[in-house]
Every structure is written in C-alpha cells, then in structure tokens.
Amino acid sequence: MAWFAHNGGYIQKAIPPVVLPALIGLMSMIWIDRADPVNRLLWTGAALCIVAVIFLTIGWFVPANTGFSSRSLPLDQVSGKLDTWLRLHNIRIALAVATSALGVWACNR
C-alpha cells in the first residue's frame, strides 16, 4: 500500500496522455476507412477494446488504487484485492494487445 501511496499520482497523470491520442487516432481511422467495411470493423473492434480498458480503469482500477494509496482497505483484504487487481490487469493488457493487433491488421490489409 505504501507503493500505491507513493506512486499513485504518477499513474493517474500517465493515463490521459496515452488514452486521448489513442481514442483520437482510432476515431480518425474509423472515419478514414469508413468506405472499407472490413477495416472499419477492425478499427471499431480496436476502439471497443480501448473503451473496455477505459471502463475497467475508471470503474475498478481507479477506486482500487485509491483504496490502496489511502490505506483505507483493511489489511486482511489487501492480498485478495491485489490478486483481483492482477487478474483484471492481465485482462486489461490483453485488451490493449488486441487493440494493437487489430490496428496492425487493418494497416496491413
């Protein structure tokens, strides 16, 4: 919990500079490739993956990280919460990788 208390601010500051350009780029590519139904589908799939990442981040990770950094979580719940954090983080990473793979696929068609 001390790590989250010390580093939580860095995490919060790093999200917008990464997510905003990704969303702008994805929305732009959906527009640019609107006449190509396959590419439009690939870019839309990539955008949906990023939206899922955003919902996971805002809906679960921000409150969980806040709980860790504020040390408001009872100590007997920390281990279980960290296990859940890691499982959901792996899903979030898989969604981000899927976003990249769909984008690469669309660019290389």
C-alpha positions as CSV (number, residue, x, y, z in Angstrom):
1,M,0.0,0.0,0.0
2,A,3.0,2.3,0.6
3,W,3.9,1.8,-3.1
4,F,0.5,3.0,-4.2
5,A,0.6,5.9,-1.8
6,H,3.9,7.0,-3.2
7,N,3.3,6.3,-7.0
8,G,-0.5,6.6,-7.4
9,G,-0.2,10.2,-8.6
10,Y,2.1,9.2,-11.4
11,I,-0.3,6.5,-12.6
12,Q,-3.2,9.0,-12.7
13,K,-1.2,11.5,-14.6
14,A,0.0,9.0,-17.2
15,I,-3.4,7.8,-18.3
16,P,-4.8,10.9,-20.2
17,P,-1.7,11.5,-22.4
18,V,-1.9,7.8,-23.5
19,V,-5.6,7.3,-23.8
20,L,-6.7,10.6,-25.5
21,P,-4.4,10.2,-28.6
22,A,-5.4,6.6,-28.9
23,L,-9.0,7.5,-29.0
24,I,-8.5,10.3,-31.4
25,G,-6.4,8.0,-33.7
26,L,-9.0,5.2,-33.5
27,M,-11.9,7.5,-34.3
28,S,-9.9,9.1,-37.1
29,M,-9.2,5.7,-38.6
30,I,-12.8,4.6,-38.4
31,W,-13.7,7.8,-40.3
32,I,-10.8,7.4,-42.8
33,D,-11.6,3.7,-43.5
34,R,-15.4,4.2,-43.5
35,A,-15.7,3.0,-47.1
36,D,-13.9,-0.2,-46.4
37,P,-16.2,-2.4,-44.3
38,V,-13.5,-4.8,-43.2
39,N,-11.1,-2.1,-42.0
40,R,-14.0,-0.2,-40.4
41,L,-14.9,-3.3,-38.5
42,L,-11.3,-3.9,-37.4
43,W,-10.9,-0.2,-36.2
44,T,-14.3,-0.4,-34.5
45,G,-13.2,-3.6,-32.7
46,A,-10.0,-1.9,-31.6
47,A,-12.0,1.1,-30.4
48,L,-14.3,-1.2,-28.4
49,C,-11.3,-2.8,-26.8
50,I,-9.9,0.6,-25.7
51,V,-13.4,1.5,-24.4
52,A,-13.3,-1.7,-22.3
53,V,-9.9,-0.8,-21.0
54,I,-11.2,2.7,-20.0
55,F,-14.2,1.3,-18.3
56,L,-12.1,-1.2,-16.4
57,T,-9.6,1.6,-15.4
58,I,-12.2,4.0,-14.3
59,G,-14.7,1.5,-12.8
60,W,-12.3,-0.7,-11.0
61,F,-8.6,0.3,-11.0
62,V,-9.0,3.9,-10.0
63,P,-11.1,3.0,-6.9
64,A,-8.9,0.1,-6.1
65,N,-5.7,2.1,-6.4
66,T,-7.3,4.9,-4.4
67,G,-8.1,2.4,-1.7
68,F,-4.5,1.1,-1.7
69,S,-2.9,4.5,-1.7
70,S,-5.2,6.0,1.1
71,R,-4.7,2.8,3.1
72,S,-8.4,2.6,3.7
73,L,-8.5,-1.1,2.8
74,P,-8.4,-3.4,5.8
75,L,-5.1,-5.3,5.9
76,D,-6.9,-8.7,5.8
77,Q,-8.4,-7.7,2.4
78,V,-5.2,-6.5,0.8
79,S,-4.0,-9.8,-0.5
80,G,-7.3,-10.8,-2.1
81,K,-7.7,-7.3,-3.6
82,L,-4.2,-7.4,-5.1
83,D,-4.9,-10.9,-6.6
84,T,-8.1,-9.5,-8.2
85,W,-6.1,-6.4,-9.3
86,L,-3.6,-8.6,-11.1
87,R,-6.2,-10.8,-12.8
88,L,-8.1,-7.8,-14.1
89,H,-4.8,-6.1,-15.1
90,N,-4.0,-9.1,-17.2
91,I,-7.4,-8.8,-19.0
92,R,-6.7,-5.0,-19.5
93,I,-3.3,-5.8,-21.1
94,A,-4.9,-8.5,-23.3
95,L,-7.5,-5.9,-24.5
96,A,-4.7,-3.4,-25.2
97,V,-2.8,-6.0,-27.2
98,A,-5.9,-6.9,-29.1
99,T,-6.3,-3.2,-29.9
100,S,-2.8,-3.1,-31.3
101,A,-3.2,-6.4,-33.2
102,L,-6.5,-5.2,-34.8
103,G,-4.8,-1.9,-35.8
104,V,-1.8,-3.6,-37.3
105,W,-4.2,-6.0,-39.2
106,A,-6.1,-3.0,-40.6
107,C,-3.0,-1.2,-41.6
108,N,-1.5,-4.2,-43.4
109,R,-4.6,-5.1,-45.4
